[in-house]
Amino acid sequence: MHSHQRIGAVLLAAGQGSRLGNQPKALLHLEGVPLITRHLTALSDAGVNKVVVVTGFYHEQVEPVAEQFSVQIVRNINPGDGQPSSVRLGIETLGHSFDAVMMMLCDQPLISATDLTTLVTAFERRTFGEIVIPKVNGQRGNPVVFSGAAIGQILADGQQMYCRRYIDQNPEQVIDFESQNIHYVTDIDTLADITEFEQQTGLTLTLPN
């Protein structure tokens, strides 16, 4: 990606998928390939130096897929505490010795290596701030890129601090990366989202077996 930059990433794959009928969104198949496989391939192709995958619900099914890649897996033993607990665990595991840290979700089917490198380039070229968030037609999306300094401050602020709260409390540190790329704002939460996604893209998205 950028040889002079050390890039880390946290991939969140701990959710219950309750709105999807209690299905692991990380194991949704796009054109026959699990989303987590697609994301980890994209991260590898983008040259990310270290990836931490946070598992929780469905860890028995998710971890064997993640283990096919050179990543560190950490399990949230209390995933019912919600996404902030997984975020916190992920950044604690990754640490802050990186120039940039990407926070990624497992439910964005279209995210590619190009999308990731585009975000990191925007982060590198920023003239202020510590956080870059993609914004498409007025809607903020994901992944979000944090500086190592921002991650260090989040960690220093204690267990009750996590990335979303830090963003809310430090709006002056946030740069909206304006884009027309719908990949950043396309995610899957419900069965209806799957139907809409297939109608809009012509791609096949199926539930785990």
NUNUBA-771925 format. One record per residue (C-alpha): residue number from 0; residue in one letter; z, y, x. Coordinates in steps of 0.25 Angstrom, whole numbers, plus 5000, padded with zeros to 4 digits. Each point is the difference from the previous one (the first is absolute). Layout:
@num=NUM, residuo=a, w=Z, v=Y, u=X
...
This chain:
@num=0, residuo=m, w=5000, v=5000, u=5000
@num=1, residuo=h, w=5005, v=5011, u=5009
@num=2, residuo=s, w=5004, v=4994, u=5014
@num=3, residuo=h, w=5009, v=5012, u=5003
@num=4, residuo=q, w=5008, v=4999, u=4987
@num=5, residuo=r, w=5010, v=4989, u=4997
@num=6, residuo=i, w=4998, v=4997, u=4985
@num=7, residuo=g, w=5010, v=4991, u=4992
@num=8, residuo=a, w=4999, v=4996, u=4986
@num=9, residuo=v, w=5009, v=4994, u=4989
@num=10, residuo=l, w=4993, v=4992, u=4989
@num=11, residuo=l, w=5009, v=4998, u=4988
@num=12, residuo=a, w=4998, v=4986, u=4993
@num=13, residuo=a, w=5014, v=4998, u=4994
@num=14, residuo=g, w=4998, v=5004, u=4986
@num=15, residuo=q, w=5002, v=4992, u=4987
@num=16, residuo=g, w=4987, v=5004, u=4993
@num=17, residuo=s, w=5008, v=5001, u=4987
@num=18, residuo=r, w=4989, v=5008, u=4993
@num=19, residuo=l, w=4990, v=4990, u=5005
@num=20, residuo=g, w=5007, v=4989, u=4993
@num=21, residuo=n, w=5009, v=4997, u=5012
@num=22, residuo=q, w=4989, v=4997, u=5010
@num=23, residuo=p, w=4999, v=5003, u=5015
@num=24, residuo=k, w=4991, v=5011, u=5001
@num=25, residuo=a, w=4998, v=4998, u=5015
@num=26, residuo=l, w=4994, v=4986, u=4996
@num=27, residuo=l, w=4990, v=5006, u=4990
@num=28, residuo=h, w=4986, v=4995, u=5004
@num=29, residuo=l, w=4988, v=5010, u=5002
@num=30, residuo=e, w=4988, v=4992, u=5001
@num=31, residuo=g, w=5008, v=4988, u=5003
@num=32, residuo=v, w=5008, v=5006, u=5012
@num=33, residuo=p, w=5015, v=5004, u=4998
@num=34, residuo=l, w=5003, v=5015, u=5000
@num=35, residuo=i, w=5010, v=4998, u=5011
@num=36, residuo=t, w=4990, v=4993, u=5009
@num=37, residuo=r, w=4990, v=5012, u=4997
@num=38, residuo=h, w=5011, v=5010, u=5004
@num=39, residuo=l, w=5004, v=4993, u=5013
@num=40, residuo=t, w=4986, v=4998, u=5004
@num=41, residuo=a, w=4997, v=5015, u=4998
@num=42, residuo=l, w=5013, v=5004, u=5008
@num=43, residuo=s, w=4995, v=4991, u=5011
@num=44, residuo=d, w=4986, v=5005, u=5000
@num=45, residuo=a, w=5005, v=5014, u=5000
@num=46, residuo=g, w=5008, v=4997, u=5013
@num=47, residuo=v, w=5014, v=5002, u=4995
@num=48, residuo=n, w=5010, v=4997, u=5011
@num=49, residuo=k, w=5011, v=4993, u=4991
@num=50, residuo=v, w=5001, v=4996, u=4986
@num=51, residuo=v, w=5012, v=4996, u=4992
@num=52, residuo=v, w=4999, v=4993, u=4987
@num=53, residuo=v, w=5011, v=5001, u=4991
@num=54, residuo=t, w=5002, v=4988, u=4990
@num=55, residuo=g, w=5009, v=4997, u=4989
@num=56, residuo=f, w=4997, v=4994, u=4987
@num=57, residuo=y, w=4990, v=4989, u=5002
@num=58, residuo=h, w=5003, v=4999, u=5015
@num=59, residuo=e, w=4997, v=4985, u=5000
@num=60, residuo=q, w=4985, v=5003, u=4996
@num=61, residuo=v, w=4998, v=5013, u=5007
@num=62, residuo=e, w=5006, v=4997, u=5014
@num=63, residuo=p, w=4991, v=4989, u=5003
@num=64, residuo=v, w=4988, v=5009, u=4998
@num=65, residuo=a, w=5006, v=5011, u=5008
@num=66, residuo=e, w=5003, v=4990, u=5011
@num=67, residuo=q, w=4985, v=4998, u=5003
@num=68, residuo=f, w=5001, v=5014, u=5007
@num=69, residuo=s, w=5007, v=5006, u=5012
@num=70, residuo=v, w=5010, v=5007, u=4991
@num=71, residuo=q, w=5015, v=5001, u=4999
@num=72, residuo=i, w=5005, v=4995, u=4987
@num=73, residuo=v, w=5014, v=5005, u=4994
@num=74, residuo=r, w=5005, v=4995, u=4987
@num=75, residuo=n, w=5008, v=5009, u=4990
@num=76, residuo=i, w=5011, v=4991, u=4995
@num=77, residuo=n, w=5002, v=5010, u=4989
@num=78, residuo=p, w=4986, v=5003, u=4995
@num=79, residuo=g, w=5006, v=5004, u=4986
@num=80, residuo=d, w=5006, v=5012, u=5006
@num=81, residuo=g, w=4986, v=5006, u=4999
@num=82, residuo=q, w=4989, v=5005, u=5009
@num=83, residuo=p, w=5009, v=5010, u=5008
@num=84, residuo=s, w=5008, v=4989, u=5005
@num=85, residuo=s, w=4987, v=4993, u=5006
@num=86, residuo=v, w=4995, v=5013, u=5006
@num=87, residuo=r, w=5013, v=5002, u=5007
@num=88, residuo=l, w=5001, v=4986, u=5005
@num=89, residuo=g, w=4985, v=5001, u=5005
@num=90, residuo=i, w=5002, v=5013, u=5008
@num=91, residuo=e, w=5013, v=4995, u=5006
@num=92, residuo=t, w=4993, v=4988, u=5005
@num=93, residuo=l, w=4988, v=5008, u=5005
@num=94, residuo=g, w=5008, v=5011, u=5006
@num=95, residuo=h, w=4995, v=5014, u=5004
@num=96, residuo=s, w=4994, v=4998, u=5013
@num=97, residuo=f, w=4986, v=5003, u=4995
@num=98, residuo=d, w=4991, v=5012, u=4999
@num=99, residuo=a, w=4997, v=4996, u=4986
@num=100, residuo=v, w=5005, v=4991, u=4989
@num=101, residuo=m, w=4992, v=4995, u=4988
@num=102, residuo=m, w=5007, v=4996, u=4987
@num=103, residuo=m, w=4991, v=4991, u=4993
@num=104, residuo=l, w=5001, v=4993, u=4986
@num=105, residuo=c, w=4994, v=4986, u=4997
@num=106, residuo=d, w=4994, v=5004, u=4987
@num=107, residuo=q, w=4989, v=5008, u=5004
@num=108, residuo=p, w=4988, v=4991, u=5000
@num=109, residuo=l, w=4989, v=5009, u=5007
@num=110, residuo=i, w=5008, v=5005, u=5012
@num=111, residuo=s, w=4991, v=4998, u=5012
@num=112, residuo=a, w=5002, v=5002, u=5015
@num=113, residuo=t, w=4991, v=5012, u=4999
@num=114, residuo=d, w=5009, v=5006, u=4990
@num=115, residuo=l, w=5012, v=4998, u=5009
@num=116, residuo=t, w=4993, v=5006, u=5012
@num=117, residuo=t, w=4996, v=5012, u=4992
@num=118, residuo=l, w=5014, v=5003, u=4996
@num=119, residuo=v, w=5005, v=4998, u=5014
@num=120, residuo=t, w=4989, v=5010, u=5005
@num=121, residuo=a, w=5005, v=5010, u=4990
@num=122, residuo=f, w=5014, v=4998, u=5005
@num=123, residuo=e, w=4996, v=5002, u=5014
@num=124, residuo=r, w=4992, v=5013, u=4997
@num=125, residuo=r, w=5011, v=5006, u=4991
@num=126, residuo=t, w=5004, v=5014, u=5004
@num=127, residuo=f, w=5014, v=4999, u=4994
@num=128, residuo=g, w=5010, v=4990, u=4993
@num=129, residuo=e, w=5004, v=4986, u=5003
@num=130, residuo=i, w=4994, v=4993, u=4988
@num=131, residuo=v, w=4986, v=4998, u=4995
@num=132, residuo=i, w=4997, v=4995, u=4986
@num=133, residuo=p, w=4986, v=4997, u=4994
@num=134, residuo=k, w=4997, v=5008, u=4987
@num=135, residuo=v, w=4988, v=4997, u=4991
@num=136, residuo=n, w=4997, v=5009, u=4989
@num=137, residuo=g, w=5014, v=5006, u=4999
@num=138, residuo=q, w=5007, v=4986, u=5001
@num=139, residuo=r, w=5008, v=4996, u=5012
@num=140, residuo=g, w=4997, v=4986, u=5005
@num=141, residuo=n, w=5003, v=4990, u=5011
@num=142, residuo=p, w=5002, v=4996, u=5012
@num=143, residuo=v, w=5009, v=5012, u=5005
@num=144, residuo=v, w=5000, v=5003, u=5015
@num=145, residuo=f, w=5013, v=5005, u=5006
@num=146, residuo=s, w=5003, v=5005, u=5014
@num=147, residuo=g, w=5010, v=4992, u=5008
@num=148, residuo=a, w=5009, v=5013, u=5000
@num=149, residuo=a, w=5000, v=4999, u=4985
@num=150, residuo=i, w=5003, v=4985, u=5000
@num=151, residuo=g, w=5011, v=5003, u=5010
@num=152, residuo=q, w=5006, v=5011, u=4991
@num=153, residuo=i, w=5000, v=4990, u=4988
@num=154, residuo=l, w=5007, v=4990, u=5008
@num=155, residuo=a, w=5010, v=5009, u=5005
@num=156, residuo=d, w=5003, v=5005, u=4986
@num=157, residuo=g, w=5006, v=4987, u=4996
@num=158, residuo=q, w=4998, v=4989, u=4990
@num=159, residuo=q, w=4998, v=5009, u=4988
@num=160, residuo=m, w=4988, v=5007, u=5006
@num=161, residuo=y, w=4987, v=4994, u=4999
@num=162, residuo=c, w=4985, v=5004, u=5001
@num=163, residuo=r, w=4998, v=5005, u=4985
@num=164, residuo=r, w=5013, v=5008, u=5000
@num=165, residuo=y, w=4997, v=5006, u=5014
@num=166, residuo=i, w=4986, v=5005, u=4995
@num=167, residuo=d, w=5007, v=5006, u=4987
@num=168, residuo=q, w=5010, v=5007, u=5008
@num=169, residuo=n, w=4991, v=5005, u=5011
@num=170, residuo=p, w=4987, v=5005, u=4993
@num=171, residuo=e, w=4997, v=5010, u=5012
@num=172, residuo=q, w=4998, v=4987, u=5009
@num=173, residuo=v, w=4989, v=4994, u=4991
@num=174, residuo=i, w=4985, v=5002, u=5001
@num=175, residuo=d, w=4991, v=4996, u=4989
@num=176, residuo=f, w=4988, v=4994, u=5006
@num=177, residuo=e, w=4989, v=5003, u=4989
@num=178, residuo=s, w=4990, v=4989, u=4998
@num=179, residuo=q, w=4990, v=4995, u=4990
@num=180, residuo=n, w=5003, v=4985, u=5004
@num=181, residuo=i, w=5006, v=4993, u=4988
@num=182, residuo=h, w=5005, v=4989, u=5009
@num=183, residuo=y, w=5012, v=5008, u=5002
@num=184, residuo=v, w=5004, v=5001, u=4986
@num=185, residuo=t, w=4995, v=4986, u=4995
@num=186, residuo=d, w=5012, v=4991, u=4997
@num=187, residuo=i, w=5003, v=4988, u=4991
@num=188, residuo=d, w=5013, v=5000, u=4992
@num=189, residuo=t, w=4996, v=4993, u=4987
@num=190, residuo=l, w=4990, v=4990, u=4994
@num=191, residuo=a, w=4993, v=5012, u=4994
@num=192, residuo=d, w=4998, v=5006, u=5014
@num=193, residuo=i, w=4993, v=4987, u=5004
@num=194, residuo=t, w=4990, v=5001, u=4989
@num=195, residuo=e, w=4998, v=5014, u=5002
@num=196, residuo=f, w=4998, v=4998, u=5015
@num=197, residuo=e, w=4990, v=4989, u=4998
@num=198, residuo=q, w=4992, v=5009, u=4990
@num=199, residuo=q, w=4999, v=5011, u=5009
@num=200, residuo=t, w=4997, v=4993, u=5013
@num=201, residuo=g, w=4993, v=4987, u=4996
@num=202, residuo=l, w=5010, v=4993, u=5009
@num=203, residuo=t, w=5008, v=4988, u=4996
@num=204, residuo=l, w=5015, v=5001, u=5001
@num=205, residuo=t, w=5008, v=4987, u=4996
@num=206, residuo=l, w=5015, v=4997, u=4999
@num=207, residuo=p, w=5006, v=4990, u=5010
@num=208, residuo=n, w=4998, v=4985, u=4997
